[in-house]
Amino acid sequence: MSYITTSKKEYYKRINSTILFKGKNKGIVYLQPITIGMVLDCFKQDFEKKYHYLGYVYPIFCEGTEGYKLNTDLIKFIDKQTKPWWCPRSFLNLLNLLGNDNSIVRVRNIRLHKLLLKLTGGIRITDQKTKWNTVRIYGNFTKEIQDEVTRVSKEMNKLLNE
């Protein structure tokens, strides 16, 4: 008799890689397959996964530095201005996954994409980078958010040039 034994890690890895929706080839755009692990990531509380519906929210500074704190405070400010008080972030992250394929440029489902835009007011961070000792943050912002982005990026530039 042979017994099939798998460890818990292998079991969770197999479950997380189970495909819910197949990938599609739409001309020059390829939509990625959606797995159970990707859906579960919508409910995680680490920084990158929590605010993923805002767009490009990856840290551009090392954790524990003053620049990292400024960046996280800015993203939390944008989140506070963007997210409706009654709507959980996990739902917005799920809309981003199913509507936009967790991308800034791809649209998987136009209805879900439009619902996400309506709920967030169209506010998205499209890029954050450090180049030539300056911080550049691009996105679709309101006047209030743009003023805060400008103020924070000036403070980050002072940190880079010290």
LOLO-461614 format. One record per residue (C-alpha): residue number from 1; residue in one letter; z, x, y. Coordinates in steps of 0.25 Angstrom, whole numbers. Layout:
% residues N
i aa Z X Y
NUM a Z X Y
...
//
This chain:
% residues 162
i aa Z X Y
1 m 0 0 0
2 s -3 5 14
3 y 5 0 26
4 i -1 0 39
5 t 9 6 49
6 t 7 8 63
7 s 16 12 74
8 k 20 4 86
9 k 12 13 95
10 e -1 11 87
11 y 1 -4 86
12 y 3 -5 101
13 k -9 4 103
14 r -18 -5 94
15 i -13 -18 101
16 n -15 -12 115
17 s -29 -8 112
18 t -33 -22 106
19 i -45 -27 114
20 l -44 -41 121
21 f -57 -41 128
22 k -69 -32 125
23 g -75 -23 135
24 k -89 -28 141
25 n -101 -20 145
26 k -106 -27 158
27 g -117 -19 162
28 i -112 -6 168
29 v -98 -11 168
30 y -89 -10 155
31 l -77 -19 155
32 q -66 -13 146
33 p -60 -20 134
34 i -46 -26 137
35 t -35 -22 128
36 i -22 -28 125
37 g -16 -15 131
38 m -23 -17 144
39 v -18 -31 145
40 l -4 -26 142
41 d -5 -16 153
42 c -6 -27 163
43 f 8 -30 161
44 k 14 -16 162
45 q 23 -11 173
46 d 18 3 175
47 f 13 6 189
48 e -2 7 186
49 k -2 -5 177
50 k 6 -14 186
51 y -3 -13 198
52 h -16 -11 191
53 y -22 -24 197
54 l -22 -18 210
55 g -33 -8 206
56 y -32 7 206
57 v -17 9 206
58 y -15 22 199
59 p -6 32 205
60 i -12 43 213
61 f 1 51 214
62 c 10 57 204
63 e 22 48 200
64 g 35 51 208
65 t 28 57 221
66 e 28 50 235
67 g 13 47 234
68 y 16 40 221
69 k 27 31 227
70 l 18 28 239
71 n 6 24 230
72 t 15 15 221
73 d 21 9 234
74 l 7 6 239
75 i 3 0 226
76 k 15 -9 226
77 f 12 -13 240
78 i -2 -17 237
79 d 3 -25 225
80 k 13 -32 233
81 q 2 -36 243
82 t -8 -40 232
83 k -1 -47 220
84 p 3 -61 222
85 w 18 -64 221
86 w 16 -74 210
87 c 6 -65 201
88 p 11 -55 191
89 r 5 -41 191
90 s 2 -42 177
91 f -7 -54 179
92 l -15 -46 190
93 n -16 -34 181
94 l -21 -44 170
95 l -32 -49 179
96 n -36 -35 183
97 l -38 -32 168
98 l -45 -44 164
99 g -53 -46 178
100 n -56 -32 182
101 d -54 -24 169
102 n -43 -16 176
103 s -54 -10 185
104 i -57 -10 200
105 v -72 -12 198
106 r -74 -20 185
107 v -73 -35 184
108 r -71 -40 170
109 n -69 -55 174
110 i -73 -60 188
111 r -63 -72 188
112 l -51 -63 185
113 h -56 -53 194
114 k -57 -63 206
115 l -43 -69 202
116 l -37 -55 203
117 l -44 -52 216
118 k -38 -66 221
119 l -24 -63 217
120 t -24 -49 223
121 g -32 -52 235
122 g -42 -42 231
123 i -33 -30 234
124 r -36 -18 225
125 i -34 -3 225
126 t -47 3 222
127 d -44 18 222
128 q -33 27 225
129 k -35 42 226
130 t -31 55 232
131 k -42 63 237
132 w -43 75 248
133 n -27 74 249
134 t -28 59 253
135 v -25 46 246
136 r -36 36 246
137 i -32 21 242
138 y -44 11 242
139 g -44 -3 239
140 n -45 -18 244
141 f -33 -20 253
142 t -28 -29 263
143 k -25 -23 277
144 e -10 -23 274
145 i -12 -15 261
146 q -23 -6 267
147 d -13 -2 278
148 e -2 1 268
149 v -13 9 259
150 t -16 17 272
151 r -2 20 275
152 v 2 24 261
153 s -11 33 259
154 k -7 40 272
155 e 7 43 267
156 m 0 48 253
157 n -9 57 261
158 k 3 63 268
159 l 9 66 255
160 l -4 72 249
161 n -5 81 262
162 e 9 87 261
//
